[in-house]
Amino acid sequence: GELRGQVFKDVPCAFKRWKEAGIDLFIYSSGSVEAQRSLFRNSVAGPLEQYINAYFDTTVGSKTDPASYLAICRELGLEPQSVVFIADMVGEVEAAHAAGLQTVIADRAGNPMLGAECPKVAHVVTSFDALQFTLDEKSGTAP
């Protein structure tokens, strides 16, 4: 059988809610773009690819290098401060923040414990249900 992508239970509803609010969703992963597409096309929650506007992988650079986040923003034509980056890895969140992005760290079951490592530069959530975004009418992005 075909492999099924694992996602947390709150992901499908959050993706749908954000898309309905007009918020664009981009994925930046260590996995290849094709692997990301497959994961979201074949997720255990059903196909989720319709919610994702673009995918990025480490061909843009290391996820712990602020320059990578700036390159993604340039490619998307977005100002870094208008982008919210959500991750579960401290080094990635710190790099995104250093590039000027707004940051959220997802403290999820099964991921490394954050403890004292938790960056002070990120809002911490345990569920995407806690994330509510509104669009900036001037820029069309979620601050």
N, C-alpha and C positions, 0 to 999 in steps of 0.2 A: 504494500500500500504506500500511498504518498505520505510524506512527513507533514505534520500539522504544526503550525507555529503557535507557541504558547504565549498568551498575553494575560495580564492580570484582569480580573473580572470587571473592573471599572473602566477599562480602556475603551471598549466599543461605545459605551454610552457617552464617555467624554469626547471621543473623536466626533461622534454624531452631533453632540451639543455644540462643539466648537465650530464645526462646519456649518451648522444651521445659523450660527451667530456671524458667519462670514469671515471666520478666522482661518487663515491658511496654515496648514500643518506640514512641516518638513521633518524628515528623519535624517539624523547623522549618526552612523553606526560604524563600528569596526568591521562588521560584515560587509561583503560586497553589495553593491546596489542590487544586483540580481538576486542575491540571497535575501535581502530585505524585501524586495518585491514578492518573492515566493512566500516568505513568512507571513506577510500581511494578506496576500491573496488566499493563502491556505491556512488561516488561523483557526484555532479550535472554536472561536466565537463567530466563524463565518468570514466571508471576504471583507477586508477593511481597507483595501487599496483605494477605494473611491473617495476616502477621506484625506488622502495624502497627496499634496501638491508636488513634492519633489523629494528625492532621496540623495544623500551624500555619503561617501565612504572615505576612507583614509587616503584616497588619491588626492584629496584637497590638502592633506597634511595630518599630523598627529592630533589626536583629540585632547592632548594636554598642552598644545601650542596655541596661544592666543591668535596667531596669524591665521590659523585654519578657520577660526570663527569669522574673522574679518574677510577672508576669501569667500566664504559662503554668503555673507551679507552682501558683498560686492556682486557676486553672481546673481543674487536674488533682487538686487537693486534696493536693498533695505538699509536704513541706518541701524547700526548695532543696538542703540538704546531702544529701538522699537521692537526688538526681538526678545522673546522669553525662551530661555534654554532650560529644559528639564532633563536631569540625569540622575543616576544613582551612584556616580563615581566622583569623589571629592576633587581629584585632579582635573577632571573635565569641567566641573562647575567653576573651579578657580580660574581656569584658562578662559572660559567664556566670559566670566566677570571681568577679567583683566582686559578683554577685548571690548568691553563696554556693553555687553548684553545683560539683560535682567536674568537672574538665575533662580531656579527652584531645584532643590534636591529631593528626590523621591526616596524616602526611607521605607523600603519594602521588605517584607518577610523573605528570607532566603538570600538577601544581599548582605554584603559585609556590614557589620555594625558600624555606625557612625561615631558614637561616643565623642571623645574630645577632638576627633578629626573634623567634626562637622564645621564647615566653613561659616564664618559670620556674615559672608557676603550673599547667602542664599536663604530664601524662604524654604522651610522644610514641610513637606506633606507626606502623609502615609497613604493617601488616596487621591486620585485625580478628581474625585468628587469635591475636594476642597478647593479646587482651582476654578475661579470664575474670571473670565476676561471680558473686557468691553473694547470695542473698536474706537480708535481715535478717528473722529470724523474727517480730520484733515489729511491724515496719512493712510487711513484704511488698514492700520496695523493694530495689534493688541499690545498696549503698553503694560 
